[in-house]
Amino acid sequence: MVVAAPSAEYALQHLIDPETCIRCNTCEATCPIDAITHDSRNYVVDFAICKNCNACVSPCPTGAIDHWHQVPKATPFTLDDQFSWDTLPPPIELEAGAQVDVPNDVRELTEIATAGQGGPASPPWSASHPYVNLYSQAKPAIATVTGNYRLTADGASADIRHIVLDFATTAFPVLEGQTLGILPPGVDQNGKPHHVRLYSVASPRDGERPRYNNVALTIKRVTADHEGKPVLGIGSNYMCDLKIGDQVKVVGPYGTSYLMPNHPGSSVMMVCTGTGSAPMRAITERRRRRRALNEGGELLLFFGARVAEELPYFGPLLKLPKDFIDINFAFSRVADQPKTYVQDRIRERADKVVTMLQDDNCYIYLCGLKGMEKGVIEAFRDVCREHSLDWDALKPQLLAKSRLHIETY
Ligand code: NAP
């Protein structure tokens, strides 16, 4: 490839592979100049806007973002072209001697991204090696449903389920904090197969049942959209209605950074709302199974739900010993009680939180509602200020040391 003068007839166009994209919105949320957009199926990059800064490359959990095609500068792929794709088109054959305008930083930054050195997207130094992209939409793994239990009380307004999938003899290695994709059967309003739905794994790496080749998911049946209008979520209703023995198409696993530390003495602070508890359950259960090894380290959990009856894993959490995990529930809709959010509990536990924020062996995980992220960061800022610490100076250090991990939707 030739690094060319600006007059080169061809350019590298940044494209997203629709086959491996899991629609997690990370790229669109990361792009500093709004060059990435999406429709109901595909995430796409606008050639006219993208400056190849590569900010989106490193955070992408699947590598779907990591594609550049040589295109005639005058006729790059349009947004409509990209929206219509199910797979990336084959690379264009260039004429002999054709010059390609390569943005100076593309290759260098791509190498950095693929080496996994992007600051916020690095896992804790002691995290185990994650496997990703073992199964694609073209070649999914087939799992059998071996459990589908309602976690929320019968009278509760939310139907949240603990669903167990067994992979039998198919290898599907996952670490706590990773996600997998489910392919719901059927087609969308355009007659195309439904896109992949992403769920965090709620079981530890050695299986929901130790040494079984199975995983657990925490799924809430979606019955309304964000405005409260009645809508039946395609993926969640498919999953929540599954019967024992049903077969499910699974893709992934995904995720290379939202992983737990493994070194003895490492502590974990977890903040979650609702089904954002899935990765926290996996981390807690991993640590619970290793308790006898006395590896040290603490677990601090902040867990928000409307009422106790809607809090997934409420019962089992209450049974965990206090010297194993320090649990702080926040209920927002209990009759005759003030609305309490996880950020309120964080403020109440300021001393403990600040001690853990300053402990280089403590790793912090947020998962759940997008709105919670802002509130929790504000609470961290407040408790730091109370203790004469500057959160805005601390946060970049936490990210540089891969100690702060956020997954909010
Ligand atoms: P939810 O029941 O609607 O809310 C859980 C709690 O969070 C409620 O007490 C709610 O209070 C409170 N809350 C609302 N806004 C808040 C804010 N700004 N700050 C702090 N707390 C706030 O939650 P959900 O429906 O289960 O949603 C969970 C989220 O986790 C979803 O966005 C989902 O995509 C995500 N997630 C799911 C998985 C999975 O594997 N299933 C994995 C990762 C993430 P109110 O009384 O005010 O509503």
Residues whose N, C-alpha, C, O or C-beta is under 5 A from the ligand:
A	BS01	NAP	Y199 S200 T218 I219 K220 T273 G274 T275 G276 A278 G304 A305 R306 A330 S332 R333 Y341 V342 C367 G368 L369 G371 M372 G375 E407 Y409
